Amino acid sequence: MKFYFPKLPKFRRQSVPKKINKLEAKLKKHNIKIAKLIENNKNSIIQQKHIIDEANNQIKYLEVELQQIKDLKGK
């Protein structure tokens, strides 16, 4: 009894330099994405710091006004 197996497709081996080039291209692509994310993060941190500074200035202003009101009530 003979068994017949279907012929499997032949897989072409990619040369090592070709594989390396593909991997380098992927790394470059991911590095660009990471750089963009870092830049966006820096901008977001700067905006948040600005908002916090404005809030702190407002708090100081309100504390001064509160102290003035207390001083006026005390007189």
Biopython code that builds the backbone (N, CA, C, O; Angstrom):
import numpy as np
from Bio.PDB.StructureBuilder import StructureBuilder

atoms = [
    (1, "MET", "N", (0.837, -1.175, 0.000)),
    (1, "MET", "CA", (0.000, 0.000, 0.000)),
    (1, "MET", "C", (0.886, 1.245, 0.000)),
    (1, "MET", "O", (1.772, 1.387, 0.842)),
    (2, "LYS", "N", (0.641, 2.126, -0.935)),
    (2, "LYS", "CA", (1.440, 3.347, -1.041)),
    (2, "LYS", "C", (0.633, 4.530, -0.510)),
    (2, "LYS", "O", (-0.576, 4.639, -0.715)),
    (3, "PHE", "N", (1.357, 5.410, 0.182)),
    (3, "PHE", "CA", (0.730, 6.642, 0.653)),
    (3, "PHE", "C", (1.211, 7.793, -0.201)),
    (3, "PHE", "O", (2.398, 7.905, -0.506)),
    (4, "TYR", "N", (0.297, 8.630, -0.575)),
    (4, "TYR", "CA", (0.657, 9.789, -1.379)),
    (4, "TYR", "C", (0.462, 11.042, -0.526)),
    (4, "TYR", "O", (-0.620, 11.301, -0.001)),
    (5, "PHE", "N", (1.518, 11.786, -0.410)),
    (5, "PHE", "CA", (1.465, 13.029, 0.347)),
    (5, "PHE", "C", (1.451, 14.197, -0.630)),
    (5, "PHE", "O", (2.198, 14.207, -1.608)),
    (6, "PRO", "N", (0.612, 15.165, -0.365)),
    (6, "PRO", "CA", (0.620, 16.320, -1.270)),
    (6, "PRO", "C", (1.946, 17.058, -1.145)),
    (6, "PRO", "O", (2.577, 17.070, -0.088)),
    (7, "LYS", "N", (2.338, 17.654, -2.219)),
    (7, "LYS", "CA", (3.593, 18.401, -2.191)),
    (7, "LYS", "C", (3.387, 19.684, -1.399)),
    (7, "LYS", "O", (2.431, 20.426, -1.624)),
    (8, "LEU", "N", (4.276, 19.925, -0.494)),
    (8, "LEU", "CA", (4.211, 21.144, 0.302)),
    (8, "LEU", "C", (4.918, 22.261, -0.455)),
    (8, "LEU", "O", (5.879, 22.019, -1.186)),
    (9, "PRO", "N", (4.436, 23.481, -0.273)),
    (9, "PRO", "CA", (5.104, 24.583, -0.975)),
    (9, "PRO", "C", (6.512, 24.773, -0.418)),
    (9, "PRO", "O", (6.757, 24.591, 0.774)),
    (10, "LYS", "N", (7.400, 25.133, -1.283)),
    (10, "LYS", "CA", (8.776, 25.371, -0.853)),
    (10, "LYS", "C", (8.875, 26.789, -0.298)),
    (10, "LYS", "O", (8.422, 27.755, -0.911)),
    (11, "PHE", "N", (9.468, 26.878, 0.851)),
    (11, "PHE", "CA", (9.655, 28.186, 1.458)),
    (11, "PHE", "C", (11.041, 28.691, 1.087)),
    (11, "PHE", "O", (12.054, 28.021, 1.284)),
    (12, "ARG", "N", (11.040, 29.886, 0.549)),
    (12, "ARG", "CA", (12.335, 30.468, 0.190)),
    (12, "ARG", "C", (12.988, 31.021, 1.444)),
    (12, "ARG", "O", (12.363, 31.721, 2.240)),
    (13, "ARG", "N", (14.191, 30.707, 1.591)),
    (13, "ARG", "CA", (14.932, 31.232, 2.734)),
    (13, "ARG", "C", (15.340, 32.659, 2.430)),
    (13, "ARG", "O", (15.863, 32.971, 1.361)),
    (14, "GLN", "N", (15.086, 33.504, 3.397)),
    (14, "GLN", "CA", (15.535, 34.881, 3.219)),
    (14, "GLN", "C", (16.974, 34.972, 3.687)),
    (14, "GLN", "O", (17.383, 34.335, 4.658)),
    (15, "SER", "N", (17.701, 35.756, 2.989)),
    (15, "SER", "CA", (19.098, 35.909, 3.380)),
    (15, "SER", "C", (19.177, 36.689, 4.692)),
    (15, "SER", "O", (18.282, 37.467, 5.025)),
    (16, "VAL", "N", (20.229, 36.472, 5.402)),
    (16, "VAL", "CA", (20.410, 37.115, 6.710)),
    (16, "VAL", "C", (20.414, 38.640, 6.582)),
    (16, "VAL", "O", (19.759, 39.305, 7.384)),
    (17, "PRO", "N", (21.114, 39.216, 5.619)),
    (17, "PRO", "CA", (21.089, 40.681, 5.519)),
    (17, "PRO", "C", (19.676, 41.223, 5.273)),
    (17, "PRO", "O", (19.327, 42.298, 5.761)),
    (18, "LYS", "N", (18.882, 40.489, 4.531)),
    (18, "LYS", "CA", (17.521, 40.934, 4.265)),
    (18, "LYS", "C", (16.708, 40.931, 5.555)),
    (18, "LYS", "O", (15.938, 41.858, 5.806)),
    (19, "LYS", "N", (16.876, 39.899, 6.369)),
    (19, "LYS", "CA", (16.186, 39.836, 7.659)),
    (19, "LYS", "C", (16.634, 40.984, 8.567)),
    (19, "LYS", "O", (15.825, 41.614, 9.249)),
    (20, "ILE", "N", (17.936, 41.234, 8.555)),
    (20, "ILE", "CA", (18.478, 42.313, 9.384)),
    (20, "ILE", "C", (17.895, 43.653, 8.943)),
    (20, "ILE", "O", (17.527, 44.476, 9.782)),
    (21, "ASN", "N", (17.809, 43.873, 7.638)),
    (21, "ASN", "CA", (17.247, 45.133, 7.138)),
    (21, "ASN", "C", (15.791, 45.298, 7.565)),
    (21, "ASN", "O", (15.363, 46.395, 7.925)),
    (22, "LYS", "N", (15.036, 44.206, 7.523)),
    (22, "LYS", "CA", (13.636, 44.276, 7.943)),
    (22, "LYS", "C", (13.538, 44.622, 9.426)),
    (22, "LYS", "O", (12.736, 45.467, 9.825)),
    (23, "LEU", "N", (14.356, 43.964, 10.233)),
    (23, "LEU", "CA", (14.333, 44.239, 11.668)),
    (23, "LEU", "C", (14.760, 45.675, 11.970)),
    (23, "LEU", "O", (14.181, 46.330, 12.838)),
    (24, "GLU", "N", (15.769, 46.160, 11.256)),
    (24, "GLU", "CA", (16.217, 47.539, 11.453)),
    (24, "GLU", "C", (15.117, 48.523, 11.080)),
    (24, "GLU", "O", (14.937, 49.539, 11.751)),
    (25, "ALA", "N", (14.385, 48.227, 10.020)),
    (25, "ALA", "CA", (13.288, 49.103, 9.611)),
    (25, "ALA", "C", (12.204, 49.134, 10.687)),
    (25, "ALA", "O", (11.664, 50.194, 11.001)),
    (26, "LYS", "N", (11.888, 47.965, 11.252)),
    (26, "LYS", "CA", (10.888, 47.916, 12.326)),
    (26, "LYS", "C", (11.357, 48.696, 13.546)),
    (26, "LYS", "O", (10.585, 49.441, 14.151)),
    (27, "LEU", "N", (12.634, 48.520, 13.908)),
    (27, "LEU", "CA", (13.176, 49.233, 15.062)),
    (27, "LEU", "C", (13.123, 50.743, 14.848)),
    (27, "LEU", "O", (12.772, 51.499, 15.754)),
    (28, "LYS", "N", (13.476, 51.168, 13.639)),
    (28, "LYS", "CA", (13.455, 52.598, 13.335)),
    (28, "LYS", "C", (12.037, 53.143, 13.461)),
    (28, "LYS", "O", (11.825, 54.220, 14.017)),
    (29, "LYS", "N", (11.072, 52.394, 12.944)),
    (29, "LYS", "CA", (9.672, 52.799, 13.008)),
    (29, "LYS", "C", (9.217, 52.927, 14.464)),
    (29, "LYS", "O", (8.559, 53.900, 14.831)),
    (30, "HIS", "N", (9.570, 51.942, 15.287)),
    (30, "HIS", "CA", (9.173, 51.971, 16.691)),
    (30, "HIS", "C", (9.896, 53.087, 17.451)),
    (30, "HIS", "O", (9.317, 53.715, 18.337)),
    (31, "ASN", "N", (11.156, 53.328, 17.103)),
    (31, "ASN", "CA", (11.897, 54.403, 17.763)),
    (31, "ASN", "C", (11.270, 55.761, 17.463)),
    (31, "ASN", "O", (11.219, 56.632, 18.331)),
    (32, "ILE", "N", (10.793, 55.938, 16.228)),
    (32, "ILE", "CA", (10.127, 57.193, 15.867)),
    (32, "ILE", "C", (8.851, 57.356, 16.682)),
    (32, "ILE", "O", (8.563, 58.442, 17.185)),
    (33, "LYS", "N", (8.080, 56.263, 16.813)),
    (33, "LYS", "CA", (6.853, 56.315, 17.613)),
    (33, "LYS", "C", (7.166, 56.664, 19.065)),
    (33, "LYS", "O", (6.473, 57.477, 19.676)),
    (34, "ILE", "N", (8.200, 56.052, 19.609)),
    (34, "ILE", "CA", (8.584, 56.307, 21.002)),
    (34, "ILE", "C", (9.017, 57.760, 21.175)),
    (34, "ILE", "O", (8.673, 58.395, 22.171)),
    (35, "ALA", "N", (9.768, 58.285, 20.215)),
    (35, "ALA", "CA", (10.211, 59.679, 20.294)),
    (35, "ALA", "C", (9.010, 60.629, 20.276)),
    (35, "ALA", "O", (8.991, 61.621, 21.004)),
    (36, "LYS", "N", (8.015, 60.326, 19.445)),
    (36, "LYS", "CA", (6.810, 61.167, 19.401)),
    (36, "LYS", "C", (6.064, 61.110, 20.727)),
    (36, "LYS", "O", (5.597, 62.135, 21.225)),
    (37, "LEU", "N", (5.949, 59.907, 21.304)),
    (37, "LEU", "CA", (5.268, 59.766, 22.591)),
    (37, "LEU", "C", (5.998, 60.538, 23.688)),
    (37, "LEU", "O", (5.365, 61.171, 24.533)),
    (38, "ILE", "N", (7.319, 60.486, 23.674)),
    (38, "ILE", "CA", (8.110, 61.212, 24.671)),
    (38, "ILE", "C", (7.894, 62.710, 24.519)),
    (38, "ILE", "O", (7.729, 63.420, 25.512)),
    (39, "GLU", "N", (7.896, 63.198, 23.269)),
    (39, "GLU", "CA", (7.692, 64.624, 23.021)),
    (39, "GLU", "C", (6.303, 65.068, 23.493)),
    (39, "GLU", "O", (6.153, 66.113, 24.126)),
    (40, "ASN", "N", (5.293, 64.254, 23.175)),
    (40, "ASN", "CA", (3.933, 64.576, 23.628)),
    (40, "ASN", "C", (3.853, 64.591, 25.147)),
    (40, "ASN", "O", (3.174, 65.436, 25.731)),
    (41, "ASN", "N", (4.547, 63.654, 25.785)),
    (41, "ASN", "CA", (4.561, 63.585, 27.242)),
    (41, "ASN", "C", (5.210, 64.839, 27.835)),
    (41, "ASN", "O", (4.712, 65.402, 28.811)),
    (42, "LYS", "N", (6.327, 65.271, 27.235)),
    (42, "LYS", "CA", (7.000, 66.484, 27.719)),
    (42, "LYS", "C", (6.072, 67.683, 27.610)),
    (42, "LYS", "O", (5.968, 68.483, 28.540)),
    (43, "ASN", "N", (5.388, 67.806, 26.453)),
    (43, "ASN", "CA", (4.472, 68.935, 26.272)),
    (43, "ASN", "C", (3.341, 68.891, 27.285)),
    (43, "ASN", "O", (2.938, 69.922, 27.823)),
    (44, "SER", "N", (2.832, 67.700, 27.542)),
    (44, "SER", "CA", (1.750, 67.550, 28.505)),
    (44, "SER", "C", (2.225, 67.939, 29.906)),
    (44, "SER", "O", (1.493, 68.592, 30.650)),
    (45, "ILE", "N", (3.417, 67.550, 30.258)),
    (45, "ILE", "CA", (3.964, 67.891, 31.578)),
    (45, "ILE", "C", (4.139, 69.399, 31.704)),
    (45, "ILE", "O", (3.849, 69.971, 32.755)),
    (46, "ILE", "N", (4.611, 70.047, 30.642)),
    (46, "ILE", "CA", (4.788, 71.502, 30.673)),
    (46, "ILE", "C", (3.438, 72.193, 30.855)),
    (46, "ILE", "O", (3.326, 73.146, 31.627)),
    (47, "GLN", "N", (2.412, 71.714, 30.145)),
    (47, "GLN", "CA", (1.075, 72.301, 30.290)),
    (47, "GLN", "C", (0.538, 72.099, 31.699)),
    (47, "GLN", "O", (-0.045, 73.016, 32.277)),
    (48, "GLN", "N", (0.727, 70.914, 32.255)),
    (48, "GLN", "CA", (0.245, 70.642, 33.604)),
    (48, "GLN", "C", (0.964, 71.517, 34.624)),
    (48, "GLN", "O", (0.349, 72.011, 35.569)),
    (49, "LYS", "N", (2.276, 71.709, 34.428)),
    (49, "LYS", "CA", (3.047, 72.555, 35.341)),
    (49, "LYS", "C", (2.533, 73.986, 35.277)),
    (49, "LYS", "O", (2.416, 74.654, 36.304)),
    (50, "HIS", "N", (2.226, 74.458, 34.074)),
    (50, "HIS", "CA", (1.695, 75.812, 33.917)),
    (50, "HIS", "C", (0.365, 75.956, 34.656)),
    (50, "HIS", "O", (0.139, 76.953, 35.342)),
    (51, "ILE", "N", (-0.509, 74.971, 34.518)),
    (51, "ILE", "CA", (-1.809, 75.005, 35.204)),
    (51, "ILE", "C", (-1.619, 75.004, 36.713)),
    (51, "ILE", "O", (-2.304, 75.739, 37.425)),
    (52, "ILE", "N", (-0.695, 74.186, 37.208)),
    (52, "ILE", "CA", (-0.427, 74.124, 38.653)),
    (52, "ILE", "C", (0.127, 75.450, 39.153)),
    (52, "ILE", "O", (-0.260, 75.922, 40.222)),
    (53, "ASP", "N", (1.041, 76.062, 38.377)),
    (53, "ASP", "CA", (1.590, 77.362, 38.775)),
    (53, "ASP", "C", (0.498, 78.423, 38.847)),
    (53, "ASP", "O", (0.479, 79.231, 39.775)),
    (54, "GLU", "N", (-0.416, 78.426, 37.869)),
    (54, "GLU", "CA", (-1.524, 79.387, 37.901)),
    (54, "GLU", "C", (-2.400, 79.160, 39.131)),
    (54, "GLU", "O", (-2.816, 80.112, 39.791)),
    (55, "ALA", "N", (-2.674, 77.896, 39.431)),
    (55, "ALA", "CA", (-3.499, 77.588, 40.602)),
    (55, "ALA", "C", (-2.801, 78.030, 41.884)),
    (55, "ALA", "O", (-3.450, 78.571, 42.780)),
    (56, "ASN", "N", (-1.506, 77.813, 41.986)),
    (56, "ASN", "CA", (-0.759, 78.231, 43.177)),
    (56, "ASN", "C", (-0.779, 79.747, 43.328)),
    (56, "ASN", "O", (-0.920, 80.262, 44.437)),
    (57, "ASN", "N", (-0.637, 80.465, 42.210)),
    (57, "ASN", "CA", (-0.688, 81.926, 42.267)),
    (57, "ASN", "C", (-2.067, 82.398, 42.731)),
    (57, "ASN", "O", (-2.176, 83.332, 43.525)),
    (58, "GLN", "N", (-3.096, 81.757, 42.238)),
    (58, "GLN", "CA", (-4.459, 82.105, 42.643)),
    (58, "GLN", "C", (-4.658, 81.839, 44.140)),
    (58, "GLN", "O", (-5.286, 82.631, 44.842)),
    (59, "ILE", "N", (-4.118, 80.724, 44.611)),
    (59, "ILE", "CA", (-4.229, 80.392, 46.044)),
    (59, "ILE", "C", (-3.521, 81.447, 46.889)),
    (59, "ILE", "O", (-4.062, 81.892, 47.901)),
    (60, "LYS", "N", (-2.326, 81.848, 46.487)),
    (60, "LYS", "CA", (-1.591, 82.880, 47.239)),
    (60, "LYS", "C", (-2.377, 84.187, 47.272)),
    (60, "LYS", "O", (-2.464, 84.847, 48.307)),
    (61, "TYR", "N", (-2.949, 84.553, 46.120)),
    (61, "TYR", "CA", (-3.741, 85.787, 46.045)),
    (61, "TYR", "C", (-4.938, 85.718, 46.989)),
    (61, "TYR", "O", (-5.235, 86.679, 47.700)),
    (62, "LEU", "N", (-5.627, 84.565, 46.989)),
    (62, "LEU", "CA", (-6.790, 84.409, 47.864)),
    (62, "LEU", "C", (-6.392, 84.395, 49.337)),
    (62, "LEU", "O", (-7.132, 84.894, 50.185)),
    (63, "GLU", "N", (-5.232, 83.827, 49.641)),
    (63, "GLU", "CA", (-4.763, 83.837, 51.037)),
    (63, "GLU", "C", (-4.500, 85.260, 51.510)),
    (63, "GLU", "O", (-4.824, 85.616, 52.644)),
    (64, "VAL", "N", (-3.907, 86.080, 50.627)),
    (64, "VAL", "CA", (-3.648, 87.474, 50.985)),
    (64, "VAL", "C", (-4.959, 88.215, 51.208)),
    (64, "VAL", "O", (-5.094, 88.979, 52.164)),
    (65, "GLU", "N", (-5.936, 87.983, 50.308)),
    (65, "GLU", "CA", (-7.242, 88.635, 50.467)),
    (65, "GLU", "C", (-7.923, 88.181, 51.758)),
    (65, "GLU", "O", (-8.517, 88.996, 52.464)),
    (66, "LEU", "N", (-7.842, 86.902, 52.068)),
    (66, "LEU", "CA", (-8.438, 86.382, 53.293)),
    (66, "LEU", "C", (-7.798, 87.024, 54.515)),
    (66, "LEU", "O", (-8.489, 87.373, 55.472)),
    (67, "GLN", "N", (-6.479, 87.181, 54.482)),
    (67, "GLN", "CA", (-5.777, 87.810, 55.600)),
    (67, "GLN", "C", (-6.208, 89.265, 55.754)),
    (67, "GLN", "O", (-6.376, 89.753, 56.872)),
    (68, "GLN", "N", (-6.389, 89.962, 54.615)),
    (68, "GLN", "CA", (-6.846, 91.358, 54.677)),
    (68, "GLN", "C", (-8.247, 91.447, 55.271)),
    (68, "GLN", "O", (-8.535, 92.356, 56.049)),
    (69, "ILE", "N", (-9.119, 90.506, 54.906)),
    (69, "ILE", "CA", (-10.481, 90.497, 55.456)),
    (69, "ILE", "C", (-10.444, 90.238, 56.953)),
    (69, "ILE", "O", (-11.178, 90.872, 57.710)),
    (70, "LYS", "N", (-9.599, 89.315, 57.387)),
    (70, "LYS", "CA", (-9.471, 89.035, 58.823)),
    (70, "LYS", "C", (-8.953, 90.244, 59.568)),
    (70, "LYS", "O", (-9.400, 90.543, 60.676)),
    (71, "ASP", "N", (-7.994, 90.950, 58.951)),
    (71, "ASP", "CA", (-7.442, 92.139, 59.600)),
    (71, "ASP", "C", (-8.511, 93.218, 59.724)),
    (71, "ASP", "O", (-8.591, 93.895, 60.749)),
    (72, "LEU", "N", (-9.338, 93.385, 58.685)),
    (72, "LEU", "CA", (-10.399, 94.394, 58.737)),
    (72, "LEU", "C", (-11.455, 94.044, 59.780)),
    (72, "LEU", "O", (-11.960, 94.933, 60.466)),
    (73, "LYS", "N", (-11.787, 92.799, 59.908)),
    (73, "LYS", "CA", (-12.771, 92.355, 60.906)),
    (73, "LYS", "C", (-12.234, 92.533, 62.324)),
    (73, "LYS", "O", (-12.987, 92.823, 63.254)),
    (74, "GLY", "N", (-10.933, 92.355, 62.474)),
    (74, "GLY", "CA", (-10.318, 92.464, 63.801)),
    (74, "GLY", "C", (-10.270, 93.877, 64.313)),
    (74, "GLY", "O", (-10.182, 94.094, 65.521)),
    (75, "LYS", "N", (-10.326, 94.845, 63.421)),
    (75, "LYS", "CA", (-10.220, 96.253, 63.851)),
    (75, "LYS", "C", (-11.488, 96.773, 64.385)),
    (75, "LYS", "O", (-11.559, 97.935, 64.785)),
]
sb = StructureBuilder()
sb.init_structure("model")
sb.init_model(0)
sb.init_chain("A")
sb.init_seg("    ")
for serial, (resi, resn, name, xyz) in enumerate(atoms, 1):
    if name == "N":
        sb.init_residue(resn, " ", resi, " ")
    sb.init_atom(name, np.array(xyz, "f"), 0.0, 1.0, " ", f" {name:<3s}", serial, name[0])
structure = sb.get_structure()
